[in-house]
């Protein structure tokens, strides 16, 4: 693995000669594998090594084939680098000032930080998960749907589009596109793409993103800025640029010494570097900024009315599907369950944001009949009395996520069942006597056969 000399020279200025040698040795080793358990869905005990700053984060001894685990498909856990899970520590630090917050994850795909934020918020407030690149929105929406939290919107907007909502967000998380120096071990192709010009280009792009989104942050609100790179140009220098060009103050983040994080040093910026020779994770940088003044969001006096439709309760009633606290709305033939405040929020932003997903996709209306969705069967809020459970064997669970034929024994013909594997719902199916019709989406199916099922426990 040959690293660019200019990159090494820059890194040496930050961590010294000995630090660079330790860094080079560290990235010659396989990168650590870590997962974050979804507390809404995970039903099993886990006694592995914890990620120090994430309550539900764990390290694995090796990297299994996650696509061969039905629990991965169900959203029971998310594969995420341990360094980026530090977002949890920062969120808890800010949480006392974030009562029922409106949060924006600006660069959300593929969904690691979005689903982490959703778990931390645990149904309170509103979370907008945005991705500017349309092709990446698909995987973001898929991971949000698997997560199962009911208070999340997925949008496809350029950052400048949020300027219409001045002072709306209590917290914005900007995991800015960067030169990827922290990914050299995980993605060796990033080495060939690195150049001094690309670093400068990324730094300029990051400034544009922050300048575009800054008006949408409310006065007193917080911006969490992070990258997966080391250089000061994209990190400390950009934070100083924000401080000097906007009414902002940099906020210190306390962290125990034994976590082995390296403090940002240039210009006295309070932030943390994660180096792979110091922590069990990939390269990462994070800092917090508070907006000192500005305008609060003012809702229009006469909203144009919610574009979503109401559901005929004779066809499907929310009380049949969920416990209290949800409302059902239609978008075309699709039916969504939305938590408290979500409809009012969508009414405010629907003319400025391109919304791809909201709440829980519960099913579709067809010929005045309600057809339940895969997401409904995955939902931890589903009325348990609505569909009987069918515990699947390893083979049946693999057949389901592959959309291959299977027929569990001793079931009633014509009945819909919730499929459960190792105590975790993984979808639904209708039993037809000699086969089943599964809800598992064809676009999510396992395309390559597995030699054996993966069990991370």
N, C-alpha and C positions, 0 to 999 in steps of 0.2 A: 504494500500500500504506500504509494509515493505521494506525499503531500506537497502542495505548492510552497516554495521557499518563502515567498512574500507572506503567505498566511502564517507560516511558522515564525517568521520574524515579528509579525504583529502580535502573535500569541506570546512570544518570549517577553515582549515588553510588558505584558499583563501579568504573567505568572512566573517569569524567570526561567533560566536555563534548566534547572532541575525539574521544575514543573512541566516544561515541555517534554522532557525525556519520559517522565511518568505518564503524561498524556498520551504520547506515542505508544508506549507499552500497553496502555489501557485499551486503546481502540484496535489493537491487534487481537484482542479477545472477543468472543461472541458478546453481543449486547444483551443485557439482562431482559428477562421476560416478566412482565407484570400485568395483572388484571385488577379491575375494580368491580367489586360485587354490587349488584343492584339490590338494595335492601328491600325493595317492594316485592321482589320475586324470588330471591335466593332462599332456599329452604334447608340447605345442608350446612353442617358444621365445617369450618375450615380452620386448620391449625398451622398453616404455613407461615413463612416469614412476612411480617408486616412491612408495608411502606411507612416509614416513620411519621410522615406528615399527612397521611390519609387513612382514616379509620377503617374504610372498607377496601383498602389497597393491599394486594399481596403479590409476592414474588413467586414465580414457578421455577423449578429446577432446570427445566428445558422448555423448548418451544414445541408444543404439540400441534397437530393439524386441527385448528379450532373449527374449521368448517365441518368436521366430522363429529362435532358435539352438538346434539339437539338443544342443549341449554344455552349455547352461544347464539343459536338461531332465535331463541325465545327472548333474548335480552336479559337473561339472568346475570350476566356479567359482560363487561366490555374490556377488550384488550387495549391497554393504554400505557404509555411510557410513564414510569414512576415520577420523573422530574416534573412533568406537566401536571401531575396530581397535586403539586404544591398550591395550585389554585384553591384547594380546600382550606388550607391554613390561612391564606389571605382573605378568603370570603368570611371565615369565622371571625377574623380580626375586625372586619368591617360590619359584620352582621348587626351589632347593637344599633347602628345608624341606618339600617336597611329594613325597616318595618314594612311588610307587605310591598316589596319593591317592584318596580318596573325595570327589567334588566334586558340588555341587548348583548348578545354574543355576535359581534360584528362579522367575524370571519369564521363561521361555524363548522364548515366541512372539515373532516368527515363526521364529526360529532362527539369527539372525546370530551372537550370542555363543555359543550352544550349539555350532554347527558349527565355530566358531573354536576354542573350548576343545577340542573333539574332535580337531581337527587338531594342536593344541599338545600334547595328552596322547599322541597317536599310539598308541592301543591300550593304554596303561598305566593301571592303576587303574580306577575306576568313575566314570562321569559320569551323573548323574540330571538330566534336562531336564524341568522341571516347568512347567505352565501352569494357573492356577486357572480360567480361562474355557474351558469345554469346547469352544466353537465354534472357539477359536483353537488348540486342541490338534491339530486336523487338519493345519493347515499346518506346525506345529512337527514333527509326526511325519513328514510328507512330506519336509521338508528334512533331517531326521536320516537318513531312509532313503536319500536321494540322496547324502548325505555319504559313507556307506559304512563308517564306523568301527564296529568290532564291540563296543565296550564302553559303549554308551549305552542307558539306559532313558528312556522318555518316560512321564511320570506326570501325572495330573490331580488335584491336591490343593490345598486351602487351606493357606497357610503354617502355620496352627496344627496341622495334621495331622502335621507333622514333629516335634512335641514328643514324640511317642512314641519317638523315636530320639535320645534325649539323648546328646550328645557323639559323634555318628557321623561328622560331616563334617569333613574337613581344611580344606576351602575352600568358602565359599558366595559365589556371585555374585548380587547383588541389584540388577538394573537396574530401579529402582523406578518404578512408574507416577507420572507427574509432570504439571505444568501445560504442558509442551511449548513453553516459550519458545524453545528452541533449534531448533524445527522451523518457525518462522514463514516462512522462505524456502522450505522444501521443501513445507510443507502450510499454505497461507494460511488454511485453515479454522480452524487452531489460534488465529489472532489473535482471531476472533470468540468463541471459547470461553474466552478468558483473562479473568480477573477476580481481584481481591484475595481474594475469598471462595474462589475455586477454588484459589488458591495455598495458602491456609490449610487447605482440605480435603485437598489432596494431601499437605501436610506431616504432617497428622494421620494420614492413611492410611499413609504411609511409616513413621511411628513404630510403628503397630500391626503392620505387616508385620515390621519388625525385631524387635519385642518377641516376636512369635509364633515367629519362626525362631531366635532367639538360643540357646535351649536345645539345639538340634540341632548347634550348632557345638562342636567338641571344644576343650578347653582348649589354648591355644597355636595354635589354628586361626585362619584369616584370613577376614574378610568384605570383599569388594570391593563398595563402594557406588557406584552411578552413577545419574545422571539425564540427561535431555536438556533441562535448564533452567538458568537462571543465578542465580536469586534465592537469597539466603543462608538464607531460611527453610526451603527444601527441601534445602539442601546443608549449609553450615557449621553452621547452628544445629541441624540434625538430628544431625550428627556429634557436636557437643558434648553433645546430649541423650543419645546413646548412651554417650559416655564417662562422663557423670555418673550415669547410671542403671544401668549394668552394669559389670562388671569388665573394662574395655577400655582399650587404648592405641592412639593414632593413629600410623600408620606413614608415614614420609616416602617419597616416590617421586622418585627422581632422574630428571631429564630434561635433555637438552642445551639450552642457551639458544637455539640457532638453530631449534629447533622452534617457537618463538614461543608457547609455552603461558603462560597467566597463572596465577600461584600464587594459591590461596585465601588471603585475607587476614583475613577477619573471625575473631576469637577465636584467631588463630594456628593454625587448622586446616591441617594439611599435605595439600593436594589440588591438583588442577589444573582450571582452566577452559579450555575450548576456545571461542574466539570466532571467528565467520566472517570477521571483518576481519583476523584474525591467522593463522589456519590455513586450509588448503584442506580444509574439512569443515564439518559443521554444529555447532550449539551442543551442548556436552557438559560434564559434570563427573564426576570420578572421585576416589575416595579409598580408603584401606585401613585396616582396623581389625583388631587382634589381640585375641582373647579371652584374658584373663590367667589365669582359673581356672575351675573347674567340674568336672563329672563326665565321665569317659570312658564310652563306650558299652559296655554289658555284654550280650553275646549270651545269649539264654535257654538254660538248660541242656538243655532238651528241645524243640528245634524241632518244629513240627507236621508237618514234611515238605513237600517241594516239591510245589506243586500242579500244576506242569507234568508232562507225561507223557514217557515214553521212546519213542524211535522204533525200530520194528522194522528191524534192520539188513539184513534180507533185502529190504526195500522200498527203503530208501535208507541209505547208509553215509556218515558224515561224511568219511571218507578219500577217497571218490569225488568229493566236492564241493570240499573245501578242503585246504590244507596242515595240518600239525599245529597244535594249540592251540585247537581248537573242539570243542564238544559240541552235539549236536542234541537239541531238546526239542519237544514238541507242546503247543499250547494249542488245544483243540478239534481241528480238522482242519489248523490252521496249523502249520508247522514252522519253528523258529527255530534259528539257529546262535549260540551264546553262547561268548564268550571265557573265559579263565581267571578264576575267582572269581565270575563273574556268577551262576551257579546258586546258590552259597552265599549271595550277597548277596540274591538274590530270595527265598530261603527265609527270611531274617531280616526282610524288609520287606513280604512279600506280604500280611500281614494288616492292615497299616496304610496302604499306599499303593495307589492305583488305577493299575495299570500298563497302559498302552495299547500299548507297543511295547518290545521288548528285542532287542539284538544285530542280527542280520541275518535278515530274513524270507526264508527260502529257498524256500518253496513250500507246497503243500497236498497232503493225502492224499485220494485219491478212488478208491473201489473197489479198495483195496489197491494203488494206483498213486501214484507221486510225480509231481506236476505242478510243474515249476520256476517260480519267481516272476520278475517283472520285476527285483526287487531282487537276485536271485542273478546275473542276467546283467549287472547294473551293478557287481557287487562286484569290487573289485581283488584279492580273495583267491580268486576262483574258479579251480579247476583248469583250466588253459589247454587241457588235452587233452580235456576233457569235451565241449565243443561247438566245432565248426569255426567260424572267423570268416567273416563276409561283410561286406566293405567296401561301404558304401552311398554312392551318389551324392547330390548335393544334393537332387534331386527325391525319391529314395527315402527319405532321412532325414526330409524334411518330411512325406511321406506317413505314415511310421511314427508320428511324434509327433502327427499329426492322426487317426490310426487310419483312414486311407484305404487302398484297395487298392494294392498294389505287388507286383512279381514280379521279383526279381533274376535275372539269367540264369545258366545253367550251374550249377545247384544240384541236389542229389539229392532226389527226391520222398520225403516222409515224414521227412526229417532235420530236427533242431533246430539252429539256428544262433545264434551270438552276433553281433548287429548292431553294426558298428563304423563310426564316422564320424570322419574326420580322426584316426584312430588311437585314438579313445576309445570304449569300449563304451557304447552308448546303449539297449540292451535285447536282447531275443531274439525269435525267431520260428520257427515250424514251416512248412517249405515244402510246399505241397500240389500243386505242379505248375503251376497257373496263377495262384495267389495265395498269400498267407501268412496264418497266424494269429499275430498279434503279442502279446507279453506286455504291451505298453504299457497301463497302467491307464486305463480309460475316463474316470475322474474327473480324470486328469492331462492329458488330451489337449488339444491346441491347438484352441480352439473358433472362433477367427476366422482366416480365410485370410490368408496373408502375401503381399505383392506380390513379395518376394524374401527369400531366406534371409539371416539375420544372421551375419556373421563379424566378431568383434571384433578379429581379426588380419588 
